[in-house]
Amino acid sequence: MTLSGRNRRQLIKDAAELFENSPTPVSLTEIAKRAEAAYLHFSPVQDVLHAFRAQVGSELRNFSAEQTTRGMQHLETVSRHQVSLVLEHGTAMAQTRSHRGYLERLRENTGHLAPQAESLTEPLRRTTEDETASRLVATLRGALSGWSTAPARKYD
């Protein structure tokens, strides 16, 4: 038995509220208490989390497609919206570390990464090499300046 599209969306929404507001990892049991049908559609809690992230990624992709700006301004607008979504949804949007790299997971079409990457494809495509190179150099300079002025850490 599977959930209808509407029930699945509600389940993901309910789970998102738990992900966003829980200071500790959320279990499928907690999700099931909130939305009784959770076990019918998802097995591990990671499936629910990935579905939620894919939904937010689709929202970002749609936002990107609606923009009328181009080049670096488009990239900045989409990037700022992505940051606002991460802040809005809290820890649910924190990326899970993986032994496989981002690009490898993207090539495998990991569901929640694809819409995120798609949202940046057009802005990046319309950004000139010169704009991109200038931004990368500025970012590198900023990172190195901060690193060089940061207090040295002592390691045991």
C-alpha positions as CSV (number, residue, x, y, z in Angstrom):
1,M,0.0,0.0,0.0
2,T,1.3,3.4,-0.8
3,L,0.3,6.9,0.1
4,S,-1.5,9.2,-2.3
5,G,0.5,12.2,-3.6
6,R,-1.4,14.5,-1.2
7,N,-0.8,12.3,1.8
8,R,2.9,11.8,0.9
9,R,3.3,15.6,0.6
10,Q,1.7,16.0,4.0
11,L,3.9,13.3,5.5
12,I,7.0,15.1,4.2
13,K,5.7,18.4,5.6
14,D,5.1,16.9,9.0
15,A,8.5,15.2,9.0
16,A,10.1,18.5,7.9
17,E,8.7,20.2,11.0
18,L,10.3,17.5,13.2
19,F,13.6,17.8,11.3
20,E,13.6,21.6,11.6
21,N,12.7,21.7,15.3
22,S,14.5,18.7,16.8
23,P,17.9,19.3,18.4
24,T,18.6,15.6,18.0
25,P,18.2,13.2,15.1
26,V,14.6,12.3,14.2
27,S,13.6,8.6,14.1
28,L,11.0,7.1,11.9
29,T,9.0,6.2,15.0
30,E,8.7,9.9,15.8
31,I,7.6,10.6,12.3
32,A,5.1,7.8,12.5
33,K,3.6,9.2,15.7
34,R,3.0,12.5,13.9
35,A,1.8,11.0,10.6
36,E,0.5,7.5,11.3
37,A,1.1,6.2,7.7
38,A,4.9,6.8,7.6
39,Y,5.8,3.2,7.6
40,L,3.6,2.5,4.6
41,H,5.6,4.7,2.2
42,F,9.1,5.1,3.6
43,S,11.5,2.7,5.3
44,P,14.5,4.5,6.7
45,V,14.1,8.0,8.0
46,Q,16.7,9.1,5.5
47,D,14.2,8.4,2.7
48,V,11.8,10.9,4.3
49,L,14.6,13.4,4.7
50,H,15.8,13.0,1.1
51,A,12.2,13.4,-0.1
52,F,11.9,16.6,1.9
53,R,15.2,17.9,0.6
54,A,14.2,17.1,-3.0
55,Q,11.0,19.1,-2.5
56,V,12.9,22.1,-1.2
57,G,15.4,21.6,-4.1
58,S,12.4,21.7,-6.6
59,E,11.3,25.0,-5.0
60,L,14.8,26.4,-5.5
61,R,14.8,25.2,-9.1
62,N,11.4,26.8,-9.8
63,F,12.6,30.0,-8.2
64,S,15.7,30.1,-10.4
65,A,13.6,29.5,-13.6
66,E,11.3,32.4,-12.7
67,Q,14.1,34.9,-12.4
68,T,14.5,37.6,-15.1
69,T,18.1,38.5,-14.0
70,R,21.1,37.1,-15.9
71,G,24.7,36.4,-15.3
72,M,26.3,37.0,-11.9
73,Q,23.2,38.8,-10.6
74,H,21.1,35.7,-11.4
75,L,23.6,33.5,-9.6
76,E,23.6,35.7,-6.6
77,T,19.8,35.9,-6.4
78,V,19.5,32.1,-6.6
79,S,22.3,31.6,-4.1
80,R,20.7,34.0,-1.6
81,H,17.4,32.3,-2.0
82,Q,19.1,29.0,-1.3
83,V,20.6,30.4,1.9
84,S,17.2,31.6,2.9
85,L,15.7,28.2,2.4
86,V,18.5,26.6,4.4
87,L,17.8,29.1,7.2
88,E,14.1,28.6,7.0
89,H,14.3,24.8,7.2
90,G,17.1,24.6,9.7
91,T,18.9,21.4,10.4
92,A,16.8,19.4,7.9
93,M,18.8,21.1,5.1
94,A,22.2,20.5,6.6
95,Q,24.0,18.2,4.1
96,T,24.8,14.7,5.3
97,R,28.5,13.9,5.0
98,S,29.2,11.0,2.6
99,H,32.3,9.1,1.8
100,R,31.3,9.6,-1.8
101,G,31.8,13.1,-3.2
102,Y,29.1,15.6,-4.2
103,L,29.7,15.2,-8.0
104,E,29.7,11.4,-7.7
105,R,26.3,11.5,-5.9
106,L,25.0,14.1,-8.4
107,R,26.0,11.8,-11.4
108,E,24.1,9.0,-9.7
109,N,21.1,11.3,-9.7
110,T,20.7,11.4,-5.9
111,G,17.2,12.8,-5.7
112,H,17.7,15.7,-3.4
113,L,20.9,17.0,-5.2
114,A,19.5,17.1,-8.7
115,P,17.0,20.0,-8.3
116,Q,19.6,22.0,-6.3
117,A,22.2,21.6,-9.1
118,E,19.5,22.3,-11.8
119,S,18.7,25.6,-10.0
120,L,22.2,26.8,-10.6
121,T,22.8,25.5,-14.1
122,E,21.3,28.4,-16.0
123,P,22.8,31.1,-13.8
124,L,26.2,29.5,-14.1
125,R,25.8,29.0,-17.9
126,R,25.0,32.7,-18.3
127,T,27.9,34.0,-16.1
128,T,31.0,34.9,-18.1
129,E,34.3,33.2,-17.4
130,D,35.8,36.6,-16.4
131,E,33.0,37.2,-13.8
132,T,33.4,33.7,-12.4
133,A,37.2,33.8,-12.3
134,S,37.1,37.3,-10.6
135,R,34.7,35.9,-7.9
136,L,36.8,32.8,-7.3
137,V,40.0,34.8,-6.9
138,A,38.2,37.2,-4.5
139,T,36.9,34.3,-2.5
140,L,40.3,32.6,-2.4
141,R,41.9,35.9,-1.3
142,G,39.3,36.4,1.4
143,A,39.7,32.8,2.7
144,L,43.5,33.1,2.7
145,S,43.4,36.5,4.5
146,G,41.1,35.1,7.2
147,W,43.3,32.0,7.5
148,S,46.5,34.0,7.8
149,T,45.1,36.3,10.5
150,A,43.3,33.5,12.5
151,P,45.0,32.5,15.7
152,A,47.1,29.4,15.4
153,R,45.6,26.3,16.8
154,K,47.6,23.9,18.9
155,Y,47.0,20.2,18.1
156,D,47.8,17.4,20.5
